[in-house]
Amino acid sequence: MDEAKEFMRRVLVLKFKAETTPDHVERLIKDYSNLIILIESLKTWNMMLHEGFTHVFELTFEDTEGIAAYMVHPAHLEFHERAWPHVEKIVVIDYKPTSLHT
């Protein structure tokens, strides 16, 4: 990705439902990570764990139009349909990273 180009980040903080088995969570995460192959505007995908929630995902897009394309992409919609019943709570934050100049 070109360093000078503006890009957007999306952070998803979520908690899977307690009744969702670890194997099923692992399958959902693998399927989610595969979206980077299927959706051109999705440039990076990272996962972290954070206290209080079960997973934190950070995605990078080319621009705001890239997020819009991701939201309606058939692969994302299909994944969302399968994953949503297993999500207990979620927070989504979109932001444009800025550099601080001193």
Secondary structure, DSSP 8 states (H G I E B T S, - for coil): --TTS--EEEEEEEEE-TTS-HHHHHHHHHHHHTHHHH-TTEEEEEEE--TTSSEEEEEEESSHHHHHHHHH-HHHHHHHHHHGGGEEEEEEEEE-------
